[in-house]
């Protein structure tokens, strides 16, 4: 494809790991600004760098004002002070306008941000139990959310910690199972979302539990319109984008059902033939299935980045056409492996700034 723009790389002011951590600060377009005192981004270190020849995308955006003001409560479906909500474990009567919320998965936290309820979240599970950046939570949702206390790692919530927070609503994912659901339901109204119908459906379920389903529908409509515009402006249908994730000891491509793939598809970006049917695990000495007009790479933590760097500085990786053309970009793993409208808009911004770019 023709070189329509060129990304200029500069030296790293910190290690690549710090740059990628800072890279999680991604802006949600159209959100109102939060007060600086409640969401101070001044302590975030940002740099533009290169990781093993890949240009880092999205590490220089502001973290203030990511979450909009509180959205209006849905006017329908309220029965007294509660609202019945169907979910993976049945039907629960939840507060019509919850005030003390605990969220147990990234999609629910993303939803709380997108409908303006993040300041009501009193506790949230963390992706990495050892993560200590500017707070317990990942930074892509803003520094205010990063300060929300952890209630344990995603997949293993601490029941006693949750109980001590006296929530009136708990939202998690069906992967936690019936046993955990029963334990949480003894504390407060609990909703478990399902994830088998794609990220949009999960987002709508979370928003409905938060009493903001109408707002969620509107946000999805706006996102679809923006994705179509970005794809049209970037001539996305002419580009085959490969998406590759480095785990601590393996390499996996994104199949069509992953969150990142669904967003890329909505933008109109094409995928290489090897990534159109399912995710594929690659070996370090045969990375041919990672080939594309452009390659987006991400790393599962420090160990994933260490392994990924070793692969990306090897001869097999360097033989890829996209590598030779300077068309490999590192993106934030939490965002591209996540779920939700804020993360989707962050991917949209990443694609906007890189689809027709080159690393030099």
C-alpha positions as CSV (number, residue, x, y, z in Angstrom):
1,X,0.0,0.0,0.0
2,X,1.3,3.6,-0.6
3,X,3.1,5.4,2.1
4,X,0.6,8.1,3.0
5,X,2.2,9.2,6.3
6,X,5.2,8.5,8.4
7,X,5.6,8.0,12.1
8,X,8.9,9.5,13.5
9,X,10.3,7.7,16.5
10,X,12.4,9.3,19.1
11,X,14.6,8.0,21.8
12,X,13.1,6.5,25.0
13,X,13.2,8.5,28.1
14,X,12.5,5.5,30.2
15,X,12.4,1.8,29.8
16,X,10.0,0.3,27.3
17,X,8.0,-1.2,30.1
18,X,7.3,2.2,31.6
19,X,6.5,3.6,28.2
20,X,3.9,0.8,27.6
21,X,2.4,1.4,31.1
22,X,2.1,5.1,30.3
23,X,0.7,4.1,26.9
24,X,-2.5,2.8,28.7
25,X,-3.6,6.4,29.2
26,X,-6.0,6.7,26.2
27,X,-8.6,9.3,25.6
28,X,-12.3,8.8,25.0
29,X,-13.5,11.3,22.5
30,X,-16.6,13.3,23.3
31,X,-16.3,13.0,27.1
32,X,-16.5,16.0,29.4
33,X,-13.6,17.2,31.4
34,X,-13.4,16.0,35.0
35,X,-12.1,18.4,37.7
36,X,-8.3,18.4,37.7
37,X,-8.3,17.8,41.5
38,X,-10.1,14.5,41.2
39,X,-8.2,13.2,38.1
40,X,-4.7,14.6,38.2
41,X,-2.6,13.4,35.3
42,X,0.5,15.3,36.3
43,X,2.2,12.3,37.8
44,X,2.0,10.1,34.6
45,X,5.2,9.8,32.7
46,X,4.7,9.7,29.0
47,X,7.3,9.0,26.2
48,X,7.4,8.1,22.6
49,X,9.6,5.1,22.0
50,X,10.3,2.0,20.0
51,X,10.0,-1.6,21.3
52,X,12.2,-4.0,19.3
53,X,11.6,-2.0,16.2
54,X,7.8,-1.5,16.8
55,X,6.5,2.0,17.1
56,X,4.5,2.5,20.3
57,X,1.0,3.8,19.7
58,X,-1.2,5.7,22.2
59,X,1.2,6.6,24.9
60,X,0.9,10.3,24.8
61,X,-2.8,11.0,25.3
62,X,-4.3,12.9,28.2
63,X,-5.9,11.0,31.1
64,X,-8.1,13.8,32.4
65,X,-11.8,13.8,31.5
66,X,-12.1,10.3,30.1
67,X,-15.4,9.5,31.9
68,X,-18.4,11.7,31.1
69,X,-20.7,13.3,33.6
70,X,-23.4,11.0,35.2
71,X,-25.9,9.8,32.6
72,X,-29.6,10.1,33.3
73,X,-31.3,7.1,34.8
74,X,-33.4,5.0,32.5
75,X,-37.0,6.1,32.9
76,X,-38.6,2.7,32.3
77,X,-38.5,-0.6,34.1
78,X,-38.4,0.8,37.6
79,X,-40.5,-0.9,40.2
80,X,-40.4,1.3,43.3
81,X,-36.7,1.7,44.2
82,X,-35.5,-1.3,42.2
83,X,-35.3,-2.5,38.7
84,X,-35.5,-6.2,37.6
85,X,-32.5,-7.1,35.5
86,X,-32.0,-10.4,33.6
87,X,-28.5,-11.8,33.5
88,X,-26.4,-15.0,33.4
89,X,-27.7,-16.3,36.8
90,X,-31.3,-15.3,36.4
91,X,-33.2,-12.1,37.3
92,X,-32.1,-9.8,40.1
93,X,-33.8,-6.7,41.6
94,X,-31.1,-4.1,41.5
95,X,-31.2,-0.5,42.8
96,X,-32.8,1.7,40.1
97,X,-29.9,4.2,40.6
98,X,-27.0,2.4,42.4
99,X,-24.8,4.5,44.7
100,X,-22.1,2.0,45.9
101,X,-20.9,-0.2,43.2
102,X,-18.4,-3.0,43.1
103,X,-17.2,-4.3,39.7
104,X,-15.3,-7.5,39.2
105,X,-14.2,-7.5,35.5
106,X,-12.7,-4.9,33.1
107,X,-15.9,-4.7,31.0
108,X,-18.0,-3.6,33.9
109,X,-15.5,-1.0,35.0
110,X,-15.3,0.3,31.4
111,X,-19.1,0.5,31.4
112,X,-19.2,2.4,34.7
113,X,-16.8,5.0,33.2
114,X,-18.8,5.3,30.0
115,X,-22.1,6.1,31.7
116,X,-20.4,8.5,34.3
117,X,-20.7,6.3,37.4
118,X,-17.0,5.8,38.1
119,X,-17.1,7.9,41.2
120,X,-19.7,5.5,42.7
121,X,-17.4,2.5,42.2
122,X,-16.1,1.7,45.7
123,X,-14.1,-1.3,44.7
124,X,-13.0,-3.2,41.6
125,X,-11.0,-6.3,40.8
126,X,-7.6,-5.7,39.3
127,X,-6.2,-7.4,36.2
128,X,-2.8,-7.7,37.8
129,X,-2.8,-8.3,41.5
130,X,0.8,-7.0,41.7
131,X,0.2,-3.9,39.6
132,X,1.1,-0.7,41.4
133,X,1.2,2.2,39.1
134,X,-0.6,5.4,40.0
135,X,-3.2,3.3,41.8
136,X,-4.6,-0.2,41.8
137,X,-6.4,0.0,38.5
138,X,-5.1,0.2,35.0
139,X,-4.6,3.7,33.6
140,X,-6.5,3.6,30.3
141,X,-9.7,4.6,32.1
142,X,-8.0,7.6,33.7
143,X,-6.1,8.4,36.8
144,X,-9.3,8.9,38.9
145,X,-10.4,5.3,38.3
146,X,-6.8,4.1,39.0
147,X,-7.3,5.1,42.6
148,X,-10.3,2.8,43.1
149,X,-9.4,0.2,45.8
150,X,-8.8,-3.4,44.6
151,X,-11.0,-6.2,45.8
152,X,-8.7,-8.9,44.5
153,X,-7.6,-10.1,41.1
154,X,-10.1,-10.6,38.3
155,X,-11.3,-14.2,38.6
156,X,-10.8,-14.5,42.3
157,X,-12.6,-11.7,44.2
158,X,-12.1,-11.3,47.9
159,X,-15.5,-11.8,49.4
160,X,-14.7,-10.3,52.8
161,X,-13.2,-7.2,51.2
162,X,-16.3,-6.7,49.1
163,X,-18.6,-7.2,52.1
164,X,-16.7,-4.5,54.1
165,X,-17.4,-2.0,51.4
166,X,-21.2,-2.3,51.9
167,X,-22.1,-2.1,48.2
168,X,-25.6,-1.9,46.9
169,X,-24.7,-3.4,43.5
170,X,-22.1,-5.9,42.4
171,X,-21.4,-6.6,38.7
172,X,-19.2,-9.4,37.5
173,X,-18.9,-11.9,34.6
174,X,-20.4,-15.4,34.3
175,X,-16.9,-16.9,34.3
176,X,-16.9,-16.5,38.1
177,X,-19.5,-19.2,38.4
178,X,-22.6,-20.0,40.5
179,X,-20.8,-20.5,43.7
180,X,-19.3,-17.1,43.7
181,X,-22.6,-15.6,42.6
182,X,-24.4,-17.1,45.6
183,X,-21.7,-15.7,48.0
184,X,-21.9,-12.2,46.5
185,X,-25.7,-12.2,46.4
186,X,-25.7,-12.6,50.2
187,X,-23.9,-9.2,50.3
188,X,-25.8,-7.2,47.7
189,X,-27.8,-7.3,44.5
190,X,-25.5,-9.1,42.0
191,X,-25.5,-9.2,38.2
192,X,-23.3,-11.6,36.2
193,X,-23.0,-10.6,32.5
194,X,-22.5,-13.1,29.7
195,X,-19.7,-12.7,27.2
196,X,-20.6,-15.2,24.4
197,X,-22.4,-12.6,22.2
198,X,-19.6,-10.1,21.7
199,X,-18.4,-7.0,23.6
200,X,-21.4,-4.8,22.6
201,X,-23.9,-7.2,24.2
202,X,-21.8,-7.4,27.4
203,X,-21.6,-3.6,27.5
204,X,-25.3,-3.3,27.2
205,X,-25.8,-5.8,30.0
206,X,-23.5,-3.9,32.4
207,X,-25.1,-0.6,31.5
208,X,-28.6,-2.0,32.1
209,X,-27.5,-3.2,35.6
210,X,-26.3,0.4,36.2
211,X,-29.6,1.8,35.1
212,X,-28.2,3.4,32.0
213,X,-29.2,1.1,29.1
214,X,-30.6,4.0,27.0
215,X,-27.3,5.8,27.3
216,X,-25.4,2.7,26.3
217,X,-27.5,2.3,23.1
218,X,-26.7,5.8,22.1
219,X,-23.0,5.4,22.8
220,X,-22.9,2.3,20.6
221,X,-24.6,4.1,17.8
222,X,-22.2,6.9,18.0
223,X,-19.2,4.5,18.0
224,X,-20.5,2.7,15.0
225,X,-20.8,5.9,13.1
226,X,-17.3,7.0,14.1
227,X,-15.8,3.6,13.2
228,X,-17.4,3.8,9.8
229,X,-16.0,7.3,9.2
230,X,-12.5,6.4,10.4
231,X,-12.5,3.3,8.2
232,X,-13.6,5.3,5.2
233,X,-11.1,8.1,5.7
234,X,-8.2,5.7,6.2
235,X,-9.3,3.5,3.3
236,X,-9.3,0.6,5.8
237,X,-10.6,-2.0,3.5
238,X,-7.4,-1.9,1.5
239,X,-5.3,-3.0,4.5
240,X,-4.8,-6.4,6.1
241,X,-3.9,-5.9,9.7
242,X,-2.4,-8.7,11.8
243,X,-3.0,-8.7,15.6
244,X,-0.4,-10.6,17.6
245,X,-0.1,-11.0,21.4
246,X,3.1,-12.2,23.1
247,X,2.5,-14.3,26.3
248,X,5.3,-15.1,28.6
249,X,6.3,-18.1,26.6
250,X,4.2,-18.2,23.4
251,X,2.7,-16.2,20.6
252,X,-1.0,-16.0,19.7
253,X,-2.8,-14.3,16.9
254,X,-6.2,-12.8,17.3
255,X,-9.1,-14.8,15.8
256,X,-12.3,-13.1,14.6
257,X,-14.1,-13.4,17.9
258,X,-11.6,-11.4,20.0
259,X,-12.5,-7.9,21.2
260,X,-9.8,-6.3,19.1
261,X,-10.8,-8.2,16.0
262,X,-14.4,-7.2,16.4
263,X,-13.4,-3.5,16.6
264,X,-11.1,-3.8,13.6
265,X,-13.9,-5.4,11.6
266,X,-16.3,-2.6,12.5
267,X,-13.7,-0.1,11.3
268,X,-13.5,-2.0,8.0
269,X,-9.9,-3.2,8.5
270,X,-9.3,-6.5,6.7
271,X,-7.5,-9.4,8.4
272,X,-4.8,-11.8,6.9
273,X,-6.2,-15.1,5.7
274,X,-4.5,-16.9,8.6
275,X,-6.4,-14.9,11.1
276,X,-9.9,-15.1,9.7
277,X,-11.1,-18.3,11.3
278,X,-9.6,-18.8,14.7
279,X,-6.7,-17.7,17.0
280,X,-3.4,-19.5,16.2
281,X,-0.5,-20.2,18.4
282,X,2.8,-19.6,16.7
283,X,6.3,-20.8,17.4
284,X,9.3,-18.5,17.5
285,X,10.9,-20.1,14.5
286,X,7.7,-19.9,12.3
287,X,5.9,-16.6,12.6
288,X,4.6,-16.5,9.0
289,X,1.0,-16.4,10.3
290,X,1.8,-13.0,11.9
291,X,2.3,-11.4,8.5
292,X,0.1,-8.6,7.3
293,X,0.2,-5.2,5.6
294,X,0.6,-3.9,9.2
295,X,1.2,-5.8,12.4
296,X,-0.2,-4.7,15.8
297,X,1.7,-6.4,18.7
298,X,1.0,-6.3,22.4
299,X,2.6,-7.9,25.4
300,X,1.1,-9.8,28.3
301,X,2.9,-8.0,31.2
302,X,6.6,-7.7,31.7
303,X,7.2,-11.4,31.0
304,X,5.3,-11.1,27.7
305,X,7.3,-8.1,26.7
306,X,10.6,-9.9,27.5
307,X,9.6,-12.9,25.4
308,X,8.2,-10.7,22.6
309,X,11.3,-8.6,22.4
310,X,13.4,-11.8,22.1
311,X,11.2,-13.0,19.2
312,X,11.0,-9.6,17.5
313,X,14.8,-9.2,17.4
314,X,15.2,-12.6,15.9
315,X,15.8,-13.4,12.2
316,X,12.5,-15.1,11.6
317,X,10.5,-12.1,12.8
318,X,12.8,-9.7,10.9
319,X,12.1,-11.6,7.7
320,X,8.4,-10.5,7.8
321,X,7.5,-8.0,5.1
322,X,5.7,-5.7,7.6
323,X,8.9,-5.6,9.7
324,X,11.0,-4.7,6.7
325,X,8.6,-2.0,5.7
326,X,8.5,-0.4,9.2
327,X,4.9,-1.3,9.7
328,X,4.8,-2.9,13.2
329,X,3.2,-1.0,16.1
330,X,3.0,-1.9,19.8
331,X,-0.3,-1.2,21.4
332,X,-1.6,-1.4,25.0
333,X,-2.5,-5.0,26.0
334,X,-5.1,-4.0,28.6
335,X,-7.0,-2.0,25.9
336,X,-6.7,-4.5,23.0
337,X,-7.4,-7.5,25.2
338,X,-10.2,-5.8,27.1
339,X,-13.9,-5.0,26.4
340,X,-16.1,-2.0,26.5
341,X,-16.9,1.3,24.7
342,X,-14.0,3.2,26.2
343,X,-11.5,0.5,25.2
344,X,-13.1,0.3,21.7
345,X,-12.7,4.0,21.2
346,X,-9.1,3.7,22.3
347,X,-8.5,1.1,19.6
348,X,-10.3,3.4,17.2
349,X,-7.8,6.2,18.1
350,X,-4.8,3.8,17.7
351,X,-5.9,2.7,14.3
352,X,-6.6,6.3,13.3
353,X,-3.0,7.3,14.2
354,X,-1.2,4.3,12.7
355,X,-3.1,2.4,9.9
356,X,-1.3,4.4,7.2
357,X,1.8,5.2,9.3
358,X,5.4,3.9,9.1
359,X,8.1,3.6,11.8
360,X,11.3,5.3,10.8
